[in-house]
Amino acid sequence: MYNLQIINVGEMRTNCYILSNEETKEALVFDPGADAERILEFVKSKGLSIQAILLTHGHFDHIMGVDEIRRQTRATVYACEAERELLGNPDMNCAHMFNCEAATEADIYVKDGQILTLAGLKIQVIHTPGHTSGGVCYYIEDAKIVITGDTLFFEAVGRCDLPTSNEAAIIESITKKLFVLPEDVTVYPGHGRSSTIGYEEQNNPYVLEEEY
């Protein structure tokens, strides 16, 4: 049995997700964008141990808590291989736009379609370029959830006016890689409220206007 908790972190109110295996008490942290100590305190209060940190992409508001959590827990950090440069460059990951510093690196770089087995869960990596060139979503079939970062939101899609962004690519990623998932899969985005694949397929105005 799994449990999913959401902690809003940082000035950008990034959704940091903590997915835990209730039997083993192992936890996975997705996009710890800030407030590392608050995340660590929450995990400790639940009696959990962090096994891995999974990044959907490398923007500053999704990575600023990574290094401190890794330092304290020795958790393994995963990100897409195409995101390596953006992760480490504050000019590219938008940190300098907000007068802050943010740079990190993954321990393991993953590829499209790769299956990760972490905390007793099978997690499929879906490469979804568009918001950034190395953006990925994480699909956990058994839990019927997909963590989409800043690719797909409730009735919206990610910005495409930032370094390595591409508007055509994000629409293709959503329609060809996410909308093929079952309609009842819950979408957990990087900001804002959750949704479902079926709802977004029928109601997302940014995708509908493309007439895919």
Sine and cosine of phi, psi and omega as CSV:
sin_phi,cos_phi,sin_psi,cos_psi,sin_omega,cos_omega
0.00,0.00,0.69,-0.72,-0.02,-1.00
-0.93,-0.36,0.32,-0.95,0.07,-1.00
-0.68,-0.73,0.72,-0.70,0.00,-1.00
-0.89,-0.45,0.82,-0.57,0.04,-1.00
-0.87,-0.49,0.54,-0.84,-0.01,-1.00
-0.87,-0.49,0.76,-0.65,0.11,-0.99
-0.84,-0.54,0.85,-0.53,0.06,-1.00
-0.99,0.15,0.82,-0.57,-0.11,-0.99
-0.81,-0.58,0.52,-0.85,0.13,-0.99
0.96,0.29,0.08,-1.00,-0.02,-1.00
-0.92,0.40,-0.41,0.91,0.00,-1.00
-1.00,0.06,0.02,1.00,0.02,-1.00
0.81,0.59,0.74,0.67,0.02,-1.00
-0.94,0.35,0.66,-0.75,0.08,-1.00
-0.99,0.16,0.95,-0.32,0.15,-0.99
-0.99,-0.10,0.84,-0.55,-0.05,-1.00
-0.97,-0.24,0.69,-0.72,0.07,-1.00
-0.88,-0.48,0.94,-0.33,-0.03,-1.00
-0.96,-0.27,0.85,-0.52,-0.10,-1.00
-0.81,-0.58,0.52,-0.86,0.11,-0.99
-1.00,-0.02,0.90,-0.43,-0.09,-1.00
-0.93,0.37,-0.37,0.93,0.01,-1.00
-0.99,0.15,-0.72,0.70,-0.08,-1.00
-1.00,-0.06,-0.26,0.97,-0.05,-1.00
0.90,0.43,0.35,0.94,0.11,-0.99
-1.00,0.08,0.59,-0.81,-0.05,-1.00
-0.78,-0.63,0.50,-0.86,0.11,-0.99
-0.89,-0.46,0.70,-0.71,0.01,-1.00
-0.93,-0.37,0.83,-0.55,0.01,-1.00
-0.96,-0.27,0.82,-0.57,0.10,-0.99
0.82,0.57,0.90,0.44,0.10,-0.99
-0.97,0.23,1.00,0.08,-0.18,-0.98
-0.97,0.23,-0.25,0.97,-0.01,-1.00
-0.05,-1.00,-0.06,-1.00,0.13,-0.99
0.81,0.59,0.74,0.67,-0.04,-1.00
-0.83,0.56,-0.68,0.73,-0.04,-1.00
-0.90,0.43,-0.60,0.80,0.03,-1.00
-0.92,0.40,-0.63,0.77,0.05,-1.00
-0.90,0.44,-0.71,0.71,-0.01,-1.00
-0.90,0.44,-0.64,0.77,0.03,-1.00
-0.91,0.42,-0.64,0.77,0.03,-1.00
-0.89,0.45,-0.74,0.67,-0.01,-1.00
-0.86,0.51,-0.69,0.72,0.01,-1.00
-0.89,0.46,-0.64,0.77,-0.02,-1.00
-0.90,0.43,-0.41,0.91,0.00,-1.00
-1.00,-0.09,0.02,1.00,0.00,-1.00
0.94,0.33,0.51,0.86,-0.06,-1.00
-0.97,-0.23,0.37,-0.93,0.13,-0.99
-0.84,-0.55,0.73,-0.68,-0.06,-1.00
-0.99,0.13,0.87,-0.50,0.00,-1.00
-1.00,-0.04,-0.60,0.80,-0.09,-1.00
-0.45,-0.89,0.42,-0.91,0.12,-0.99
-0.89,-0.46,0.82,-0.58,-0.03,-1.00
-0.90,-0.44,0.79,-0.62,-0.05,-1.00
-0.95,-0.31,0.76,-0.65,0.06,-1.00
-0.98,0.21,-0.53,0.85,0.07,-1.00
-0.24,-0.97,-0.01,-1.00,-0.21,-0.98
-0.97,-0.24,0.23,0.97,0.01,-1.00
-0.90,0.43,0.52,-0.85,-0.14,-0.99
-0.80,0.60,-0.60,0.80,-0.08,-1.00
-0.98,0.21,0.08,1.00,0.08,-1.00
-0.89,-0.46,-0.04,1.00,-0.13,-0.99
-0.77,-0.64,-0.10,0.99,-0.18,-0.98
-0.93,0.36,-0.28,0.96,0.06,-1.00
-0.99,-0.11,-0.04,1.00,-0.14,-0.99
-0.87,0.49,-0.82,0.58,-0.17,-0.99
-0.90,0.43,-0.61,0.80,-0.01,-1.00
-0.94,0.34,-0.65,0.76,0.03,-1.00
-0.91,0.41,-0.68,0.73,0.04,-1.00
-0.88,0.47,-0.66,0.75,-0.02,-1.00
-0.88,0.48,-0.67,0.74,-0.08,-1.00
-0.99,0.14,-0.43,0.90,-0.11,-0.99
-0.91,-0.42,-0.27,0.96,-0.10,-1.00
0.87,0.48,0.47,0.88,0.06,-1.00
-0.93,0.37,0.52,-0.86,0.04,-1.00
-1.00,0.10,0.72,-0.69,-0.03,-1.00
-0.98,-0.20,0.76,-0.65,-0.01,-1.00
-0.90,-0.44,0.64,-0.77,0.11,-0.99
-0.40,-0.92,0.22,-0.97,-0.01,-1.00
-0.96,0.29,0.62,-0.79,-0.01,-1.00
-0.87,0.49,-0.48,0.88,-0.01,-1.00
-0.97,0.24,-0.06,1.00,-0.05,-1.00
-0.97,-0.24,0.07,1.00,-0.11,-0.99
-0.83,0.56,-0.75,0.66,-0.06,-1.00
-0.92,0.39,-0.69,0.72,-0.03,-1.00
-0.90,0.43,-0.63,0.78,0.03,-1.00
-0.83,0.56,-0.61,0.79,-0.12,-0.99
-0.99,-0.13,0.06,1.00,-0.10,-0.99
-0.85,-0.53,0.96,-0.29,-0.03,-1.00
-0.88,0.47,-0.40,0.92,0.08,-1.00
-0.95,0.32,-0.60,0.80,-0.03,-1.00
-0.99,0.11,-0.53,0.85,-0.07,-1.00
-1.00,-0.02,0.22,0.97,0.15,-0.99
0.97,0.25,0.10,0.99,0.02,-1.00
-0.88,0.48,-0.68,0.73,-0.06,-1.00
-0.93,0.37,-0.39,0.92,0.07,-1.00
-0.91,0.42,-0.42,0.91,-0.05,-1.00
-0.91,-0.42,0.37,0.93,0.08,-1.00
0.82,0.57,0.69,0.72,0.06,-1.00
-0.66,-0.75,0.15,-0.99,0.02,-1.00
-0.91,-0.42,0.73,-0.69,0.05,-1.00
-0.46,-0.89,0.85,-0.53,0.07,-1.00
-0.38,-0.93,0.66,-0.75,0.05,-1.00
-0.42,-0.91,-0.04,-1.00,0.08,-1.00
-0.55,-0.83,0.43,-0.90,0.03,-1.00
-1.00,0.06,0.38,-0.93,0.15,-0.99
-1.00,0.10,-0.57,0.82,-0.01,-1.00
-0.75,-0.67,0.79,-0.62,0.04,-1.00
-0.97,-0.23,0.79,-0.62,-0.15,-0.99
-0.96,-0.27,0.24,-0.97,-0.04,-1.00
-0.84,-0.55,0.30,-0.95,0.03,-1.00
-0.84,0.54,0.74,-0.68,0.05,-1.00
1.00,0.08,-0.14,0.99,-0.02,-1.00
-0.91,0.41,0.64,-0.77,0.04,-1.00
-0.96,-0.27,0.86,-0.51,0.06,-1.00
-0.98,-0.20,0.68,-0.73,0.11,-0.99
-0.93,-0.36,0.96,-0.27,-0.08,-1.00
-0.69,-0.72,0.68,-0.73,0.00,-1.00
0.79,0.61,0.56,0.83,0.03,-1.00
0.97,0.25,0.19,0.98,-0.02,-1.00
-0.89,-0.47,0.58,-0.81,0.09,-1.00
-1.00,-0.10,0.83,-0.56,-0.10,-0.99
-0.84,-0.54,0.86,-0.52,0.02,-1.00
-1.00,-0.04,0.77,-0.64,0.06,-1.00
-1.00,0.07,0.82,-0.57,0.04,-1.00
-0.88,-0.47,0.93,-0.36,0.00,-1.00
-0.96,0.27,0.87,-0.49,-0.07,-1.00
-0.79,-0.61,0.96,0.29,0.01,-1.00
-0.89,0.45,0.44,-0.90,0.01,-1.00
0.51,-0.86,-0.91,0.41,0.11,-0.99
-0.91,0.40,-0.69,0.72,0.24,-0.97
-0.65,-0.76,0.29,-0.96,-0.06,-1.00
-0.93,0.36,-0.44,0.90,-0.03,-1.00
-0.94,-0.35,0.41,0.91,0.03,-1.00
-0.92,0.38,0.62,-0.78,0.07,-1.00
-0.71,-0.70,0.39,-0.92,0.17,-0.98
-0.91,-0.42,0.45,-0.89,-0.01,-1.00
-0.89,-0.46,0.90,-0.44,-0.06,-1.00
-0.97,-0.26,0.86,-0.52,0.06,-1.00
-0.94,-0.34,0.99,-0.11,-0.13,-0.99
-0.86,0.51,-0.71,0.71,-0.06,-1.00
-0.89,0.46,-0.50,0.87,0.00,-1.00
-1.00,-0.07,-0.13,0.99,-0.03,-1.00
0.84,0.55,0.72,0.69,0.04,-1.00
-0.71,-0.70,0.46,-0.89,0.14,-0.99
-0.71,-0.71,0.79,-0.61,0.01,-1.00
-0.99,-0.12,0.92,-0.40,-0.26,-0.97
-0.97,-0.24,0.00,1.00,-0.02,-1.00
0.83,0.56,-0.72,-0.69,-0.01,-1.00
-0.97,-0.24,0.43,0.90,0.09,-1.00
-0.99,0.13,-0.82,0.57,-0.07,-1.00
-0.80,-0.60,0.80,-0.60,0.06,-1.00
-0.90,-0.44,0.09,-1.00,0.18,-0.98
-0.89,0.45,0.92,-0.40,0.02,-1.00
0.82,0.58,0.52,0.85,0.01,-1.00
-0.35,-0.94,0.16,-0.99,0.10,-1.00
-0.75,-0.66,0.18,-0.98,-0.04,-1.00
-0.95,0.32,0.40,-0.92,0.05,-1.00
-0.87,0.49,0.56,-0.83,0.00,-1.00
-0.79,-0.61,0.50,0.86,0.01,-1.00
-0.88,-0.48,0.44,0.90,-0.06,-1.00
-0.87,-0.49,0.23,-0.97,-0.01,-1.00
-0.79,0.61,0.73,-0.68,-0.01,-1.00
0.94,0.35,0.15,0.99,0.04,-1.00
-0.97,0.22,0.40,-0.91,0.05,-1.00
-0.41,-0.91,0.90,-0.44,-0.10,-1.00
-0.91,0.41,-0.69,0.73,0.01,-1.00
-0.89,0.46,-0.60,0.80,-0.03,-1.00
-0.92,0.39,-0.63,0.78,-0.04,-1.00
-0.93,0.37,-0.61,0.80,0.04,-1.00
-0.91,0.41,-0.66,0.75,0.03,-1.00
-0.91,0.42,-0.65,0.76,0.02,-1.00
-0.87,0.50,-0.70,0.72,-0.04,-1.00
-0.93,0.37,-0.73,0.68,-0.10,-1.00
-0.97,0.25,-0.57,0.82,-0.09,-1.00
-1.00,-0.07,-0.37,0.93,-0.09,-1.00
-0.89,-0.46,-0.50,0.86,0.00,-1.00
-0.99,-0.13,-0.65,0.76,-0.04,-1.00
-0.96,0.28,-0.04,1.00,0.13,-0.99
-1.00,0.04,-0.16,0.99,0.07,-1.00
-0.96,0.28,0.36,-0.93,0.02,-1.00
-0.83,0.55,0.58,-0.81,-0.08,-1.00
-0.88,0.48,-0.46,0.89,-0.06,-1.00
-1.00,0.03,0.12,0.99,0.07,-1.00
-0.94,0.33,0.77,-0.64,0.01,-1.00
-0.99,0.15,0.73,-0.68,0.01,-1.00
-0.99,-0.11,0.85,-0.52,0.07,-1.00
-0.92,-0.38,0.97,-0.25,-0.10,-1.00
-1.00,0.02,0.11,-0.99,-0.02,-1.00
-0.96,0.29,-0.34,0.94,0.03,-1.00
-0.54,-0.84,0.54,-0.84,0.10,-1.00
0.99,0.14,-0.21,-0.98,-0.13,-0.99
-0.99,0.15,0.29,-0.96,0.01,-1.00
-0.99,0.17,0.14,-0.99,0.01,-1.00
-0.45,-0.89,-0.31,-0.95,0.14,-0.99
-0.71,-0.71,0.36,-0.93,0.04,-1.00
-0.86,0.50,-0.71,0.71,-0.02,-1.00
-0.88,0.47,-0.65,0.76,0.00,-1.00
-0.90,0.43,-0.72,0.70,-0.04,-1.00
-0.92,0.39,-0.58,0.81,0.02,-1.00
-0.88,0.48,-0.54,0.84,-0.05,-1.00
-1.00,-0.10,-0.32,0.95,-0.19,-0.98
-0.77,-0.63,-0.15,0.99,-0.07,-1.00
-0.96,0.26,0.93,-0.36,-0.13,-0.99
-0.91,0.40,-0.49,0.87,-0.02,-1.00
-0.93,0.36,-0.53,0.85,0.01,-1.00
-1.00,0.07,-0.64,0.77,-0.03,-1.00
-0.88,0.47,-0.60,0.80,-0.05,-1.00
-0.94,0.33,-0.23,0.97,0.06,-1.00
-0.99,0.12,-0.26,0.97,0.01,-1.00
0.79,0.61,0.82,0.58,-0.05,-1.00
-0.93,0.37,0.00,0.00,0.00,0.00
